[in-house]
């Protein structure tokens, strides 16, 4: 694929083939490329914990128990932007055949977040607690570069904010040091082609809504 195709093909997969492992060589290649992402003062602030096999299963099980004991808080989107989440939710749940008033069905779909959508590789993205916004931007560039490198190799992915809602569970299972802030999760694997929501083409704004061109 050329670069345009890689960017256009990358999307958030929300159901993976759990029994189709990710080739370790491919994963290492993508990670080495992602390490070339720019960062403030070459701090390279990203820290990524990848779990597979038994450790990944323990992480998913621990998160599932915690979610059922302590329901997740609402993610902090201001009301000015919350309509975008509702629009995306309508697309996703509609593709899954879950009605707006089907609370049980929506909860079942939400619970898949904390099992990493059955992906064979579950990652946790962190950054040192002493670092600030410029370094968080560096983490974002690392993560985007990783996603594109995975896509170019035929792998699928999904970045998850939901995982960061239970940082204590994640720290305990993956032995993450206290000085690291848990930012998000990332699923890596091969998307399940039979899962309808994996075929959604999430719309993007017209360029003029996000970019200001100043000529004078």
C-alpha positions in Angstrom: 0.0 0.0 0.0 1.1 3.6 -0.6 0.8 6.1 2.2 -2.6 7.4 1.2 -4.0 3.9 1.2 -2.5 3.1 4.6 -4.1 6.3 6.1 -7.5 5.6 4.6 -7.5 1.9 5.5 -6.7 2.5 9.2 -9.8 2.4 11.3 -10.9 1.4 14.8 -11.7 -2.3 14.9 -14.1 -3.3 17.6 -14.0 -7.1 17.3 -10.9 -9.2 16.6 -10.1 -12.9 15.8 -8.8 -14.1 19.2 -7.2 -17.2 17.8 -5.2 -15.5 15.1 -2.0 -14.4 16.7 0.0 -11.4 15.7 3.4 -12.3 14.2 6.1 -11.1 16.6 8.3 -9.9 13.8 5.6 -7.7 12.3 4.9 -6.2 15.7 8.6 -5.4 16.3 9.0 -3.9 12.9 6.0 -1.6 13.5 7.3 -0.6 17.0 10.8 0.2 15.6 9.2 2.6 13.0 7.0 4.2 15.7 10.1 4.9 17.8 11.0 7.4 15.0 8.1 9.7 16.0 9.1 13.2 16.9 9.3 14.3 20.5 10.1 17.4 22.5 13.9 17.5 23.3 14.0 13.8 22.2 12.4 12.8 25.5 10.7 9.9 23.7 7.9 10.1 26.4 5.9 7.0 25.3 5.9 3.9 27.4 4.0 0.9 26.0 3.2 -2.3 27.9 2.1 -5.1 25.6 0.4 -8.2 27.0 -0.4 -11.5 25.2 -1.3 -15.0 26.3 -2.0 -15.6 29.9 -1.1 -12.1 31.1 -3.5 -10.6 28.5 -6.2 -12.9 29.7 -5.6 -12.0 33.4 -5.8 -8.3 32.4 -9.2 -8.7 30.6 -10.6 -10.8 33.4 -9.5 -8.3 36.1 -11.0 -5.4 34.2 -14.3 -7.2 33.7 -14.6 -7.9 37.4 -13.8 -4.3 38.2 -16.3 -2.9 35.7 -19.1 -5.1 37.1 -18.2 -4.0 40.7 -17.6 -0.3 39.9 -19.4 0.9 36.8 -17.3 3.2 34.7 -17.7 7.0 35.1 -18.8 9.0 32.1 -15.9 10.1 30.0 -15.4 13.8 30.3 -16.6 15.3 27.0 -18.1 18.8 27.4 -21.7 19.2 26.3 -20.4 21.3 23.3 -18.9 18.1 21.9 -21.0 15.3 23.3 -23.2 15.3 20.2 -20.3 13.8 18.3 -20.2 10.8 20.7 -23.9 10.3 20.3 -23.6 10.3 16.5 -20.8 7.7 16.6 -22.7 5.6 19.1 -25.7 5.6 16.8 -23.5 4.4 13.9 -21.9 1.7 16.0 -24.9 0.3 17.8 -27.0 0.6 14.6 -24.5 -1.6 12.8 -24.6 -4.1 15.7 -28.4 -4.2 15.7 -28.6 -2.7 19.2 -31.6 -0.4 19.6 -31.2 2.9 21.5 -33.6 1.7 24.2 -31.9 -1.7 24.6 -29.9 -1.0 27.8 -28.8 -4.6 28.2 -27.6 -4.8 24.6 -25.7 -1.6 24.9 -24.1 -2.7 28.2 -23.0 -6.0 26.7 -21.4 -4.1 23.8 -19.7 -1.7 26.2 -18.2 -4.5 28.2 -16.2 -5.7 25.1 -14.0 -2.6 25.7 -12.5 -4.1 28.8 -11.8 -7.4 27.1 -9.9 -5.5 24.4 -12.5 -6.6 21.8 -10.9 -10.1 22.0 -7.7 -8.9 20.5 -4.7 -11.2 21.0 -2.4 -8.2 21.9 -3.6 -5.7 24.6 -1.4 -2.6 25.0 -1.4 0.1 27.7 0.1 3.5 26.7 1.7 5.5 29.5 3.7 8.6 30.1 5.8 9.8 33.1 3.7 11.8 35.5 6.2 14.7 35.5 5.8 15.4 31.8 3.2 17.7 30.3 1.2 18.6 27.2 4.1 18.9 24.7 5.2 15.4 25.7 1.6 14.1 25.5 1.6 15.3 21.9 4.8 13.2 21.4 3.0 10.1 22.8 0.2 10.8 20.3 2.5 10.9 17.4 4.2 7.7 18.5 0.8 6.0 18.7 -0.4 7.2 15.3 2.9 6.1 13.7 2.4 2.7 15.3 -1.1 2.4 14.1 -0.1 3.2 10.5 2.8 0.8 10.6 0.5 -1.9 11.8 -2.0 -1.1 9.1 0.7 -1.3 6.4 1.4 -4.8 7.6 -2.2 -5.9 7.4 -2.9 -5.7 11.1 -5.8 -3.9 12.7 -6.1 -1.9 15.9 -8.2 0.2 18.2 -7.2 2.9 20.7 -9.3 2.8 23.9 -9.8 5.6 26.3 -12.0 3.3 28.4 -9.1 1.3 29.7 -7.6 4.4 31.5 -10.7 4.5 33.7 -9.3 1.7 35.8 -5.6 2.5 36.1 -5.1 0.7 39.4 -6.3 -2.6 37.9 -4.0 -2.1 34.9 -1.0 -1.3 37.1 -1.5 -4.3 39.3 -1.8 -6.8 36.5 1.0 -5.4 34.3 3.3 -4.2 37.0 3.3 -0.6 35.8 5.3 1.7 38.0 3.5 4.4 40.0 5.4 7.2 38.2 3.7 6.4 34.9 0.3 7.9 34.0 -2.0 5.4 32.2 -3.2 7.3 29.1 -5.1 4.7 27.1 -5.2 1.2 25.8 -4.6 -0.2 22.4 -5.8 -3.4 20.8 -3.8 -5.1 18.1 -4.7 -8.1 16.0 -6.8 -9.1 13.0 -10.3 -7.7 12.7 -13.2 -10.1 12.6 -14.6 -9.6 9.1 -18.1 -10.9 10.2 -18.6 -8.2 12.8 -20.7 -5.5 11.1 -19.4 -2.6 13.1 -15.9 -3.2 11.7 -17.1 -2.1 8.3 -18.2 1.4 9.4 -16.6 4.3 7.6 -16.6 6.9 10.4 -17.3 10.4 8.8 -14.9 13.3 9.1 -15.6 17.0 9.1 -15.1 19.1 6.0 -11.6 20.5 6.0 -12.8 24.0 6.5 -14.3 23.2 9.9 -10.9 22.2 11.4 -8.3 24.1 9.4 -7.9 27.9 9.0 -6.0 29.1 6.0 -4.5 32.6 6.5 -3.1 34.2 3.4 -3.1 38.0 4.1 
